[in-house]
Amino acid sequence: MDYLKFIVHPQHLSDCRRQNCGITTDWKLSELRTMSECIQLSFAVCRIGIYTCFRALCCKGPPPPRPEYDLVCIGLSGSGKTSLLSQLCSESPENIVSTTGFSIKAVPFQNAILNVKELGGADNIRKYWSRYYQGSQGVIFVLDSASSEDELETARNELHSALQHPQLCTLPFLILANHQDKPAARSIQEIKKYFELEPLARGKRWILKPCSLDDMEAVKDSFSLLINLLEERDFEPSRM
């Protein structure tokens, strides 16, 4: 029986080795390129993350703008409207002048800016108050809790008129019983009873607070309560 003998020529063996070595080298180069691309991608992702964290911690943008509300401030002459608003605006007491017509002040708070239109409280000006009501989003009524009976009666009539006015009746009211630091000042309960606020303002949004220039922190707290009412009114379905 004849045996077939395959003889591998040395040259052929050398060619095979070279081919196998080339395949191995190409595979290693491809693997290295893939690893390099992965490393570069990882570094890029890290750079983006670091930049994002840096922006968040050190490069914060400006805070969102505070909402602004247009308010009308009314009350008799001598009730202290101008002094309260000037103190809230950090104005010098030496420069305070009683309002004879009307003035507008931007009163800043942490969560809102109140553009307050103050109307003079003299007899010859009060009859024109209603001309300035349009566009108001809230009402500030300042009364002198230490005034005479006649003046208190006049203040009561003016407040009743404002609460029932078509352009104001649905708005939040902040009623400030000013001059509580005076000996003749009436208490909040006396003011509430005398002004008949419970039956007259039932169903309306109003706040009655005592105040004086000696306790501006309490005044600021009262205005903060008014701002809360204004914010609640913004979210009413009827206003959306």
C-alpha positions as CSV (number, residue, x, y, z in Angstrom):
1,M,0.0,0.0,0.0
2,D,1.4,3.3,-1.1
3,Y,1.6,6.0,1.4
4,L,1.1,9.6,0.4
5,K,3.7,11.8,1.9
6,F,3.1,15.5,2.2
7,I,6.2,17.4,2.5
8,V,6.0,21.0,3.8
9,H,8.5,23.1,2.2
10,P,10.3,25.3,4.7
11,Q,9.5,28.4,2.7
12,H,5.8,27.6,3.0
13,L,6.1,27.3,6.8
14,S,7.8,30.6,7.0
15,D,5.0,32.3,4.9
16,C,2.3,30.9,7.2
17,R,4.1,32.2,10.3
18,R,4.3,35.6,8.8
19,Q,0.6,35.6,7.9
20,N,-0.4,34.5,11.4
21,C,1.8,37.1,12.9
22,G,0.2,39.8,10.7
23,I,-3.3,38.8,11.8
24,T,-2.3,38.9,15.4
25,T,-0.7,42.3,15.0
26,D,-3.8,43.7,13.2
27,W,-6.1,42.4,15.9
28,K,-4.0,44.0,18.7
29,L,-3.9,47.3,16.8
30,S,-7.6,47.3,16.4
31,E,-8.1,46.5,20.1
32,L,-5.8,49.3,21.1
33,R,-7.6,51.8,18.9
34,T,-11.0,50.7,20.4
35,M,-9.6,51.1,23.9
36,S,-8.2,54.5,23.0
37,E,-11.5,55.7,21.7
38,C,-13.3,54.5,24.9
39,I,-10.8,56.3,27.1
40,Q,-11.2,59.5,25.0
41,L,-15.0,59.2,25.3
42,S,-14.7,58.7,29.1
43,F,-12.5,61.8,29.4
44,A,-15.0,63.8,27.4
45,V,-17.9,62.7,29.5
46,C,-15.9,63.6,32.7
47,R,-15.1,67.0,31.3
48,I,-18.8,67.7,30.6
49,G,-19.8,66.5,34.1
50,I,-17.1,68.7,35.8
51,Y,-18.1,71.7,33.7
52,T,-21.8,71.2,34.5
53,C,-21.1,70.9,38.2
54,F,-18.9,74.0,38.0
55,R,-21.6,76.0,36.3
56,A,-24.2,74.8,38.9
57,L,-22.0,75.7,41.9
58,C,-20.1,78.8,40.8
59,C,-21.8,80.3,37.8
60,K,-25.5,80.5,38.8
61,G,-27.6,82.7,36.6
62,P,-29.6,85.7,37.8
63,P,-32.6,84.9,40.1
64,P,-36.0,84.8,38.5
65,P,-37.7,88.2,38.5
66,R,-40.0,89.0,41.4
67,P,-43.7,89.5,40.6
68,E,-45.0,93.0,40.7
69,Y,-48.4,94.1,42.0
70,D,-50.2,97.4,41.5
71,L,-51.8,98.6,44.8
72,V,-53.8,101.7,45.8
73,C,-53.2,103.2,49.2
74,I,-56.0,105.3,50.7
75,G,-56.8,106.9,54.1
76,L,-57.5,110.3,55.6
77,S,-54.9,113.0,56.0
78,G,-52.8,112.4,59.1
79,S,-53.3,108.6,59.1
80,G,-49.6,108.0,58.4
81,K,-49.7,106.6,54.9
82,T,-46.7,108.5,53.6
83,S,-44.6,107.8,56.6
84,L,-45.2,104.0,56.5
85,L,-44.5,103.7,52.8
86,S,-41.4,105.9,53.1
87,Q,-40.1,103.7,56.0
88,L,-40.7,100.6,53.9
89,C,-38.6,102.2,51.1
90,S,-35.9,103.1,53.6
91,E,-36.2,106.8,52.9
92,S,-35.0,109.4,55.3
93,P,-37.7,110.6,57.7
94,E,-36.5,114.2,57.2
95,N,-37.6,114.1,53.6
96,I,-41.2,112.9,54.2
97,V,-43.8,115.3,52.9
98,S,-47.5,114.7,53.2
99,T,-49.1,113.7,49.9
100,T,-51.4,116.3,48.5
101,G,-52.3,114.7,45.2
102,F,-50.9,111.2,44.6
103,S,-47.5,109.6,44.6
104,I,-46.2,106.2,43.4
105,K,-43.6,104.2,45.3
106,A,-42.0,100.8,44.4
107,V,-41.9,99.0,47.7
108,P,-39.5,96.0,47.5
109,F,-40.0,92.8,49.4
110,Q,-38.1,89.5,49.1
111,N,-40.7,87.7,47.1
112,A,-42.5,90.6,45.3
113,I,-42.4,94.3,44.4
114,L,-45.4,96.4,45.3
115,N,-46.1,99.4,43.1
116,V,-48.1,101.5,45.6
117,K,-50.2,104.4,44.4
118,E,-50.8,106.6,47.4
119,L,-53.7,109.0,47.2
120,G,-54.0,112.1,49.3
121,G,-56.6,112.1,52.1
122,A,-57.7,115.7,52.2
123,D,-61.4,116.5,51.9
124,N,-61.1,118.1,48.4
125,I,-59.1,115.0,47.1
126,R,-61.1,112.1,48.5
127,K,-63.9,112.6,46.0
128,Y,-61.5,111.9,43.2
129,W,-60.1,108.6,44.7
130,S,-62.2,106.4,42.4
131,R,-60.5,107.8,39.3
132,Y,-57.3,106.1,40.4
133,Y,-58.7,102.7,41.2
134,Q,-58.5,101.2,37.8
135,G,-55.8,98.6,37.4
136,S,-55.4,98.0,41.1
137,Q,-54.7,94.5,42.3
138,G,-55.0,95.2,46.0
139,V,-55.9,97.9,48.5
140,I,-54.1,99.4,51.5
141,F,-56.3,101.4,53.9
142,V,-54.6,103.2,56.7
143,L,-56.5,104.7,59.6
144,D,-55.5,106.7,62.6
145,S,-56.5,104.5,65.6
146,A,-56.0,107.5,67.9
147,S,-58.1,110.0,65.9
148,S,-61.2,111.9,67.1
149,E,-64.6,110.3,66.9
150,D,-65.5,112.5,63.9
151,E,-62.4,111.5,62.0
152,L,-62.9,107.9,62.8
153,E,-66.5,108.1,61.5
154,T,-65.2,109.6,58.3
155,A,-62.6,106.9,57.9
156,R,-65.3,104.3,58.5
157,N,-67.4,105.7,55.7
158,E,-64.5,105.9,53.3
159,L,-63.5,102.3,54.1
160,H,-67.1,101.1,53.6
161,S,-67.3,102.9,50.3
162,A,-64.0,101.3,49.1
163,L,-65.1,97.8,50.1
164,Q,-68.3,98.2,48.1
165,H,-66.8,99.9,45.1
166,P,-67.1,97.8,41.9
167,Q,-63.4,98.1,41.0
168,L,-62.2,97.2,44.5
169,C,-64.8,94.9,46.0
170,T,-63.1,91.7,44.8
171,L,-59.6,92.8,45.7
172,P,-57.6,91.9,48.9
173,F,-57.6,94.6,51.5
174,L,-54.9,95.3,54.1
175,I,-56.3,97.6,56.8
176,L,-53.7,99.1,59.0
177,A,-54.7,100.6,62.4
178,N,-51.9,103.0,62.7
179,H,-50.5,105.1,65.6
180,Q,-50.9,102.2,68.1
181,D,-48.0,103.8,70.0
182,K,-50.2,106.7,71.1
183,P,-52.1,106.6,74.4
184,A,-55.5,107.2,72.8
185,A,-55.1,104.4,70.3
186,R,-58.1,102.0,70.0
187,S,-57.5,98.3,70.1
188,I,-57.9,96.1,67.1
189,Q,-61.1,94.6,68.6
190,E,-62.6,98.1,69.0
191,I,-61.7,99.0,65.5
192,K,-63.2,95.8,64.1
193,K,-66.4,96.4,66.0
194,Y,-66.7,100.1,65.2
195,F,-66.0,99.7,61.5
196,E,-68.4,96.7,61.3
197,L,-65.8,94.7,59.4
198,E,-67.2,91.3,60.2
199,P,-70.7,91.8,58.6
200,L,-69.6,94.2,55.9
201,A,-66.5,92.4,54.6
202,R,-67.9,88.8,55.0
203,G,-66.7,86.7,52.0
204,K,-64.0,89.2,51.1
205,R,-60.3,88.9,51.7
206,W,-59.1,91.4,54.2
207,I,-56.5,91.7,56.9
208,L,-56.7,94.1,59.9
209,K,-53.5,94.7,61.7
210,P,-52.2,97.2,64.3
211,C,-49.1,99.2,63.3
212,S,-46.8,102.1,64.2
213,L,-43.5,103.5,63.0
214,D,-41.9,102.1,66.2
215,D,-42.5,98.5,65.0
216,M,-41.7,98.3,61.3
217,E,-41.1,94.6,61.4
218,A,-44.8,94.1,62.3
219,V,-45.7,96.4,59.3
220,K,-43.5,94.2,57.0
221,D,-45.2,91.1,58.3
222,S,-48.6,92.6,57.6
223,F,-47.5,93.4,54.0
224,S,-46.2,89.8,53.6
225,L,-49.7,88.6,54.5
226,L,-51.1,90.9,51.8
227,I,-48.6,89.5,49.3
228,N,-49.8,86.0,50.2
229,L,-53.4,87.0,49.3
230,L,-52.2,88.5,46.0
231,E,-50.3,85.3,45.1
232,E,-53.4,83.2,46.0
233,R,-55.5,85.4,43.7
234,D,-53.0,84.8,40.9
235,F,-53.8,81.1,41.0
236,E,-57.5,81.4,41.0
237,P,-59.1,79.4,38.1
238,S,-61.1,82.5,37.1
239,R,-57.8,84.4,36.5
240,M,-56.2,81.6,34.4
